[in-house]
Amino acid sequence: MEPTRLNKYLSEQGICSRREADRLIEAGQITIDGRAATMGEKVTGQEIILCKGKPVGKASGGARVRPVLLAVNKPRGIVCTTSDKDHAPNVLDLIQYPARVYPVGRLDKDSEGLLLMTNQGDLANRIMHAGSLHEKEYLVTVDQPFNAAFLKKMREGVELKELGETTRPCQVEAAGPKTFKIILTQGLNRQIRRMCGELGYRVVTLKRVRIMNIQLGRLKTGDFRRVTPGELAELERQLGMREEAEDEYGGESQE
């Protein structure tokens, strides 16, 4: 195996996302051949690598990781990282899944709805790739009735002075006097809340109901389910990885 960055290696082994791997490395929770790992170093997979004291890759006997992709209905108050400074309950503790999985992207602590979780680094990275224009749909309620001018401004793009960026044009439609549906193809930090704030509105509730072709549907708050073979096949098609996945998933993604 050619040397690869440690964070990428951990992601490919189904341990965590690259971002979470960087946090674990910084916290001294990853060791290589008995010493603390350092940021940016590369590995070949032949080393004895431990994550929080547990073996990874060769050190674990090289067992093949069974691919997992879950749809989770995250409640408000639950965070998507295990290193939350407020020590709030995290989504891993919520679902108690028997295999090691991690969130694909984030959903704010104060937001709820669909969160994907996987142990497949390549799948996660392709979904989160900022330039891919992957759709994410939300149902949002604000603190006061809005008008057509508000919807028009949201659709055309809002200048977020705090971030020094203007949001991409997006689809927005009313779903009630104070509620609207919005489909984003970018993921700026607290984007919808910032957009509404710039226009004089405060978000009361924010629920993600779709990521690409995966729908929240009737999944109850706090519950999770495995993504169906048909959903996975379509997701892989949209990501341009269908042919690769047929081998990787050992036929599990066949319809």
Secondary structure, 3 states (H helix, E strand, C coil): CCCEEHHHHHHHCCCCCHHHHHHHHHCCCEEECCEECCCCCEECCCCCEEECCEEEHHHHCCCCCCCCEEEEEECCCCECCCCCCCCCCEHHHHHCCCCCCEECCCCCCCCEEEEEEECCHHHHHHHHCHHHCCCEEEEEEECCCCCHHHHHHHHHCCEECCCCEECCCCEEEECCCCEEEEEECCCCCCHHHHHHHHCCCCEEEEEEEEECCEECCCCCCCCEEECCHHHHHHHHHHHCCHHHHHHHCCCCCCC
